[in-house]
Amino acid sequence: MDIIHGMNEIPFPRYIMNALDERLRVMPAVVVTGARQTGKSTLVKGLTPQSRSYSSLDDIDVFDLARRNPEALVGGASNVTLDEVQREPNLLLAVKQAIDSKRQPGRFLLTGSANLLLMQRISESLAGRASYLTLWPMTRREQLKLGLCGLWEGLVAAKDSQWPDLLHADKSLPEDWQPFARRGGFPTPAIQLTGADDRMIWFDGYVRTYLERDLQMLSSIAALPDFRRLMRAACFRLGQLVNQTEMARDLSLKQPTIYRYLNLLETSYLLVRLPAYSVNRTKRLLKSPKLYWGDVGLAMHLSGMAEPTGAYLENIVLLDLLVWQSGRLTNTEILYWRTTAGDEVDLVIETEGKVLPIEIKSTNRPRIKDAANLIAFQNEYGADARAGLLLHTGTAIEWLTPRVLAAPWWKVL
């Protein structure tokens, strides 16, 4: 069942639709990437008018044609939508040649279930010819048919003192984050399936398809049980620093193997490595990233945990931020902050010359002590730091300190 049926009838619109439309009006090619089953095909079909042809490389005949005669797919007068282009790397070279021979906005709309810029087999990046967007799993507000992510744009644009009014004006109803974590953001388990057993069957099929088909397109993996063990280990390390030496020891695998497997998961958009914040950008690259999952429902399934931990709530907030970041034209970075002394802020938004620190607590009654790390961050960065935002699971919107606002996660997301 399609989640998106067309521009005029969209029961579950996606946040990046406006960004996609803007880029199609400017760039010769737009590439929408994201994990399998995030809704890419449904999205581009909904945006495909009669004047645009549609072909998917998941179709064996189309795949064969892309290998033998890619020019036949990219030629002609009509605009072209090509789905799952990562399956044939040489197709992008044909797209480049077609653009160079006739440069017109919106000529190519491409999708891929892997980060094409990270794939070693793909040498053509369409630099200067394409704009890239990422379709992440559905946000809470997309699942509510609003086609939105969290209130990040409003929070960034407003003065810190206006945040309570902005949040009070929002009409969101309270929601328990734990059921949200269990269903995740893939459209099928999040929207269509209501039972835990049904979702378990779907997630199990997803993992098997990824291991047995999609992963083999990226890189030949002989030891699939080892790869699956690493996937499960990564789910238990949500919100923790990536320590490849430790993971290699725990899984009895070589460190280069861990490095390779993590890269493949990241290329597939199933893993997110969150970089560290520091004023010195060179130092930022030297710090270990934190590990999160591309979909919390899938992570819950792989881990086999009965109840999600607070790290899963962090993961939910991060994914919502990544959706917002993907649709923005203004340069925006999502990071975390940690000192050698152990002070840590879960998430940091860096944009427009300011940094906004965010702490996430799975408590319904936050206290002043919960704001300690936000205060430490503000003391460190002074005027560059905005008020801190402490997201919790309760209902109160209140200033814990003059510069730390506590707010329910469901009011922001």
N, C-alpha and C positions, 0 to 999 in steps of 0.2 A: 504494500500500500504506500503510495507516495505521500510524503509529509507536506510537500509544496506542490500545488497543482497549476499555478500560473500567476501572472502578475496581478490579475483582477480578483482572484479568489485564492487567498493564501491563509489557510487556517493556522499555520505555524511559521510566520515570517522569520527570517534570520537577520541578525544585526548587521552583517556585512553587505547586505543587499544594496544599500545606498552607496557604500564605498565601491562596490563592484560596478555599479552604473556610472559613477564618476570616472572611474579609470577606463571603462570601455569608450567613453566619449573623448578620451585624450590619447591613449596608448594603442599602438597597432595590435598588441597582444596582452591579455591579462591571464595570469596563471593562478588558479585556485587550488591550493594544496591542503592536505589534512589527512588524518587517519582514515582507514576504511570505515564506512558506515556512519560518517558524520553528517551525510546528506549532500555531498558535493554534486552527485549526478542529478538528484532531485532539484537542487538549487539551479543548476545551469539549464536544465530542461524547462524549468519555470520561467527563465529569462530568455529562452530561445524563441524569437519571433519566426514567422513563416519564411522570412528572407534569409535565415541562418540555418545551414545544414548541421546535422548532429550525427556523430559517429563515436562509438565506444570501442576501445581496444580490448575490452572484455569479450567482445564478439570475435570469435575465432577467424571469421572471414575478413573482418576489418583489420585484425592483428596481422594476418598474413599479407594483406595489401600494404600495410604500413611497412612491413619488412621488404617486400619485393619492389613496390612502386609508391613510396611516400608522397611523391608529387601529385599522384592522382587524388589523394585525400585533401591536400592543401590548395589545389588549383581551383579554377572556376571563378565566377563573378560573385557568388554569394559569400557572406561571412560564414565562418566555420567554427563549430564547437567540437573539440576533440576531447574525449573522456579517457582518463587513465593513461596518459601519455608516457608515464614512466616505464611502461612495458616495452617500448621500443625507442631507445635513446636517439637513434639516427633520425627519428621523425622531427626532432627539434631543429636539426640542421636544415631540413626541407622547409620548415616554418620560417627560419631565418632568411633563407634565399627568397621565399615568396614575399616576405615583408620588404626586403631590399629592392625587389623588382617593382613592387606596388605598395607604397606606404600609405595606409589609411587607418583612421581610428576604429577600434572595435573589430578589426578583421578576424582576429583569432581569440577564442575563449577556450583555454586549456585547463584540464584538471589533472591532478596526480595524487596518488595515495602514498607519496613519499616526498620528502624535501629534496627537490631536484637540485638545489644548490649544494647539497651534501653528498649526493650520489656520485661515487667515483666513476661509474660507467657513463655518466652524462657529462660531456665536455662542453656542450653548448648551453650557455646560461641566458641567451637572448638579451645580453646587456645592452641597455639603451633602447630596447625594442619592447620590453615587457614590464608590467607591474605585477608584483606578487602579493597575494592575499592568502591568509590561512583561515580555514573553516574549522574551528575547534568544536568539541561536543556542545550540545545545547545548554545555554545558560538557564537559570531559574526563570527569568522573564521571557525567554523564548518558549520555554515549556508552558508558560501561562498565556501564550498566543499574543504577547506584546511586541515581539520582534526587537527586544532591547537587551542590553547587558545591565550591569549595576549603574548606580548614579555617579560614576567616576567623573564624567564630563562636567556635571553640575558642581561637584565638590571641588574640582580643580579650578573651575571658572569663578566660583563664589569666594567671597572673603571668609576667612575662618570663622568669624563671629556669626556668619549667616548659615552655617551648617545645620544647627538645630532646626531652624525654620524650614530649610530645604528638606530635611528628613521627615519632619512632622507633616509636611504637605504631601508626602508620598502616601498613597492609599494601599500599600502592600499589607497583606494579612500575615499574622504570625505563622511560621512554618518550622517544623522539627527538622533539623539538618541531617539527622541520622538516616531516615528513610530516603532523603535526597541523595545521600552518599551511596546508599545501596543500589539505587536505580541508575545513577550516573547521568550522562548527557547524550549518549548515543540515542537517536530518535526512536528506534524500535523498543529497547527495554525501558526507556524513559517515558514514552508516550503510549505505545500500543500494548505493552505487557504489564499486567497489574499484579500477577502472582510471583512470589519469590522463586518457586520452582520453575516457572516459565522463563524467568530472567536467567536462572542458572543454566538452563538448556541453551538459551541464546548465547550467553557468554562463553560457554564451553565450545560451542560451534565456532564462535569468533576466534578463539585462541587456536583451535585446530586448523582453521582456514589460514590464519596468519602464519603459523609454524610450517604448514605443509605446502602452502602455495606462495603467499605474498613474500615471506621472508626469503624464499629461494630465488625470487626475482632480483632481490637486492644483493645477496651473497650466498654462496653455497655453504650450508651448515649441515655437517654430517651428524653431529652429536646433539640432536634435538632435545633429548632429556636434560642435558647440561644447560642448554639455552632456557628451557622452561624453568629449571631450578633457579637460574639467575633472575628471571622475571619475577618469580615468587619472592626471592630475597630482596629485590628492589622494592616490592610492595611493603615489606616490613621496615624499610629504611626511609619511608616518606618523611620529608622535612629534615633529614639528617645530611651532614656533609658527605660528599662522595669520597669514599676511601677505597680505591681499587685494590690496594694491598690487603686490606682487611677482608674484602669480599672474596678475593682470590684464595685467601687462607680458609675462610669459612666454607667455601664451595669446593675446595680442593681442585681449583683450576689455576692455570697460569695467568699472570697479570695481563700480558698482551691479549689473551683470550677475553678476559673481563672487559678490557678497553674496547675491543672490537665489538663485543656483544652490546655494550652500552651505546656505542655509536650507531649500531643498527636499530636499536630501539628508538633512539632519538630521531634518526632519519625517517622512521615510520610514524613519528609523532605519538608514539606510545610512552615516551619518557621525556621529561622536561628537566633540564639542568639549569637551575636558577643561579645567575652569577652574583658575586658579592659587590656591595657598594663601597666606594671610597672616593675621596676627592681626587686622588691621583689615579687616573685611569690605567696607567701601567701597572700599578699595584693591584688594581681590580682583577686583571688578567692572571695574576699570580696566586690569587686566593682560590680555595676549593669551592666549587659550586655546591648548592644543595639539590637534593634529588626529590622530584615529584613525579606523579604519574599523569598521563594524558587524559585519563578518564577515571574518576574515582570509583564508579561502579565496577569497571573491569578490575581495578586494583583490589577492591573488596573480594571479588570472585577469586582472583588468583591467590590472595593471601589466605582465604578460608576463614578469616576472622568472623566471629559472631557479631561483634560490635565494633564500629569504627572508633578510632582514637582521635584526639584533638588534631593530630597531623592531617587527618582527612578533611577536617574543616578548613585548615590552612590551604589544602590542595584545592578545595572548592572555590575559595576566594581567589587564589592565584589564577585558576582557569578562567574565571569571570574577567579578571584583569587582562588576561591575554586576548580574550575576545575583543575587549575595548581597545587594546593596543593595536590589534590587527586592522581595525577600521579607521584609525586616526591618521591624518596626514602629518600632524605635528610629531616631531621625533619624541618618542616616549620610551623609557626603559623601566622594566620591572625587575627589582633586585632584592637582595636581603642585606642586612648589616650585622656584622659580628666583630667584636674586639678580641684581642688576645687574652683580655681579662675575663671574657665570658659573657659580656653584655651582648644581647642579640635582639634585633627587631625583625619580626617575621618577614615583612614585605616593605619595600620602599619604592614609591613612584618618583621617578626623576623626569621632569618635563618643564619646559618654559623657564629654566633657570632656578627652579625651586625643587625641594625634595619633600615628599609627604610620607611620613612613617606610619605603618599600620601594624598593630599587634592584634592577634586573634586568640581569644580565650574561650574554651568550651565550658563556660560557667554562665549561669543566669544572674549572678550578682557580683559584678566586677568591683574590686576595691582599689583604693589609691595605690596599694603596693603592686597591683597588676600593671600600673603605668610606669614603673621604675625604669624599664629599658627605653621607653619612649622619651622620658625625661633625660636620660643619659644621652640619647641621640641628639636631642635638641640642644643640650649643653655643648655637645661636640661641634655642631655645625651652625649654631647661632642663627643669624638672620636668614641663612639659606634654608633653614628648616621651617616648614609650616607646622600648624597644630597637628598633634598626633591623633590618630583615629584608633580606638580600641573597640574591636568588634566582639560581641558576646552573644549568648544564646537566649538572653532574657528579653524584656520589653522596654526597659528604661532608656531614654535619651538624656544624658546628663554630663555636665563637665565634672570630671574627677579632679582636675586641676585647671587653672586658667588656660592651659594650652593642651589639654588632653580630653577629647570628647569620647565618651562611651556610647555606643549605639548598637542596636540589634543587627545581627548579620543580615536578616531578611529585609530590614529597612533599606540597607545599602545595595544588596544584591537583588 
